[in-house]
Amino acid sequence: MNYSTGTSPQAITLGDFNGDGRIDLAVADYASNSVSVLMQSPTVSLSPSSLAFGIQNIHTTSVAQTVALTNTGSANLLVNSVGTSGDFAQTNTCGPTIAAGSSCSISVTFTPTATGTRAGTLAITDNSPGSPETVSLSGIGGTAIGSVHPTALVFGGQLVGSTSAAKSVALSNTGNAQMTVSSIQINGDFQIASNFCGHGVRPATHCNVAVTFSPTGTGARGGTLTFNDDATNTPQLVALGGTGMSPTTTTVQSSLSPSTYGQAVTLTATVTSSGGTPTGTVTFNNGTTILGTATLSSGVAKLTKSTLPAGRDSITATYNGDTLFATSTSAVLSQVVNPAKTTTIIKTSLNPSALGQAVKFTATVTSPTAHVTGSVTFTAGATTLGTVPLTSGTASITTSKLPHGSTVVKATFSGGSNFVGSSASLTQIVN
């Protein structure tokens, strides 16, 4: 070990020159005509020399930071006190005596009592010549401010005993300090499906929680999602709502099948549920075509139609639901509708007629079940006089080109998808 002395040390002696019970050295310096006295003493080294804690939510305690104290001197260090000032606290492993070359650690925490910059000092008093030794401490008191979006979740109707799709809530931190979420609570017929808020929320960020709805009964169901944290506005609440609904079964029947086009057919839908008697409306469809909507009475709705198209119609009845009962659609009812039979008669305005004289022929087409639409083709022998659309079941054509003699004039109704064709003829005499 080397010690500094004056110029040209010549002689050395030992003794306890300061009365501390330890051996000291005295060295005669020949060139400088002086004596160098070298006494044993402790020396304190602190690392680091300052601690900065950054932003910490007010009234909460930071993670501890550590200062290492080392006795780099040649004598025992006698520690009298270790303390902090300001919004800082410490614990330490330093005993009352630290031998030369030994170390201990001091753990410092920051608990801001107000917002803004906070300062303090870690101070150690001891028998070192440099006592007290200090470490500067700093930190910023901040606040976490929580907000939720949306503030309410509405799940709508859900069958009793089933679980809805999840809906998400975002918890945001609009403050300048870390927000720690201590717990998330939920009640009613609602469940937390996933939680990504377990690691807290940094400033200007958010975390998500997903919620599902599993009603245990019918009617309006309510609950609350509660976030408990260290924000200044804790707790944050989200209102939860949904409706428990009973399942339903819908059936449909026809009053007449097969039927004939134009005949009145009454479709009857019956809606049942184990939860009671459904109310509301039923919509009747033929394939994708809406036939009409009827109101339920004691669980039954009826619709009468006389315009069902001829063919094999696919009839369904859809219950549209109400506040307590879920929607349902019946199985397909195959309704057979036959084309309507028709009768055609033909009349002439003048018979016999003279050659070149104008004659008007009128055809009337009727059906026992429906108003007939379509067209009539008039022929005179092998000659087509023309095709005329029916108006109120009647079609007429006038000609002055009939040949001399007897001519068979025929009116033919071609029918169509809803009607069976028919025809009639007469003999026109031209003099």
Rosetta blueprint (number, residue, H / E / L):
1 M L
2 N L
3 Y L
4 S L
5 T L
6 G L
7 T L
8 S L
9 P E
10 Q E
11 A E
12 I E
13 T E
14 L E
15 G E
16 D L
17 F L
18 N L
19 G L
20 D L
21 G L
22 R L
23 I L
24 D E
25 L E
26 A E
27 V E
28 A E
29 D E
30 Y L
31 A L
32 S L
33 N L
34 S E
35 V E
36 S E
37 V E
38 L E
39 M L
40 Q L
41 S L
42 P L
43 T L
44 V E
45 S E
46 L E
47 S E
48 P L
49 S L
50 S E
51 L E
52 A E
53 F E
54 G E
55 I E
56 Q E
57 N E
58 I L
59 H L
60 T L
61 T L
62 S L
63 V L
64 A L
65 Q E
66 T E
67 V E
68 A E
69 L E
70 T E
71 N E
72 T L
73 G L
74 S L
75 A L
76 N L
77 L E
78 L E
79 V E
80 N E
81 S E
82 V E
83 G E
84 T E
85 S L
86 G L
87 D L
88 F E
89 A E
90 Q E
91 T E
92 N E
93 T L
94 C L
95 G L
96 P L
97 T E
98 I E
99 A L
100 A L
101 G L
102 S L
103 S E
104 C E
105 S E
106 I E
107 S E
108 V E
109 T E
110 F E
111 T L
112 P L
113 T L
114 A L
115 T L
116 G E
117 T E
118 R E
119 A E
120 G E
121 T E
122 L E
123 A E
124 I E
125 T E
126 D E
127 N L
128 S L
129 P L
130 G L
131 S L
132 P L
133 E E
134 T E
135 V E
136 S E
137 L E
138 S E
139 G E
140 I E
141 G E
142 G E
143 T L
144 A L
145 I L
146 G E
147 S E
148 V E
149 H E
150 P L
151 T L
152 A E
153 L E
154 V E
155 F E
156 G E
157 G E
158 Q E
159 L E
160 V L
161 G L
162 S L
163 T L
164 S L
165 A L
166 A L
167 K E
168 S E
169 V E
170 A E
171 L E
172 S E
173 N E
174 T L
175 G L
176 N L
177 A L
178 Q L
179 M E
180 T L
181 V E
182 S E
183 S E
184 I E
185 Q E
186 I E
187 N L
188 G L
189 D L
190 F E
191 Q E
192 I E
193 A E
194 S E
195 N E
196 F L
197 C L
198 G L
199 H L
200 G L
201 V E
202 R L
203 P L
204 A L
205 T L
206 H E
207 C E
208 N E
209 V E
210 A E
211 V E
212 T E
213 F E
214 S L
215 P L
216 T L
217 G L
218 T L
219 G E
220 A E
221 R E
222 G E
223 G E
224 T E
225 L E
226 T E
227 F E
228 N E
229 D E
230 D L
231 A L
232 T L
233 N L
234 T L
235 P L
236 Q E
237 L E
238 V E
239 A E
240 L E
241 G E
242 G E
243 T E
244 G E
245 M E
246 S E
247 P L
248 T L
249 T E
250 T E
251 T E
252 V E
253 Q E
254 S E
255 S L
256 L L
257 S L
258 P L
259 S E
260 T E
261 Y L
262 G L
263 Q L
264 A L
265 V E
266 T E
267 L E
268 T E
269 A E
270 T E
271 V E
272 T E
273 S E
274 S L
275 G L
276 G E
277 T L
278 P L
279 T L
280 G L
281 T E
282 V E
283 T E
284 F E
285 N E
286 N E
287 G L
288 T L
289 T E
290 I E
291 L E
292 G E
293 T E
294 A E
295 T E
296 L L
297 S E
298 S L
299 G L
300 V E
301 A E
302 K E
303 L E
304 T E
305 K E
306 S L
307 T L
308 L L
309 P L
310 A L
311 G E
312 R E
313 D E
314 S E
315 I E
316 T E
317 A E
318 T E
319 Y E
320 N L
321 G L
322 D L
323 T L
324 L L
325 F E
326 A L
327 T L
328 S E
329 T E
330 S L
331 A L
332 V L
333 L E
334 S E
335 Q E
336 V E
337 V E
338 N E
339 P L
340 A E
341 K L
342 T L
343 T E
344 T E
345 I E
346 I E
347 K E
348 T E
349 S L
350 L L
351 N L
352 P L
353 S E
354 A L
355 L L
356 G L
357 Q L
358 A L
359 V E
360 K E
361 F E
362 T E
363 A E
364 T E
365 V E
366 T E
367 S L
368 P L
369 T L
370 A L
371 H L
372 V L
373 T L
374 G L
375 S E
376 V E
377 T E
378 F E
379 T E
380 A E
381 G L
382 A L
383 T E
384 T E
385 L E
386 G E
387 T E
388 V E
389 P E
390 L L
391 T E
392 S L
393 G L
394 T E
395 A E
396 S E
397 I E
398 T E
399 T E
400 S L
401 K L
402 L L
403 P L
404 H L
405 G E
406 S E
407 T E
408 V E
409 V E
410 K E
411 A E
412 T E
413 F E
414 S L
415 G L
416 G L
417 S L
418 N L
419 F E
420 V L
421 G L
422 S E
423 S E
424 A E
425 S E
426 L E
427 T E
428 Q E
429 I E
430 V E
431 N L
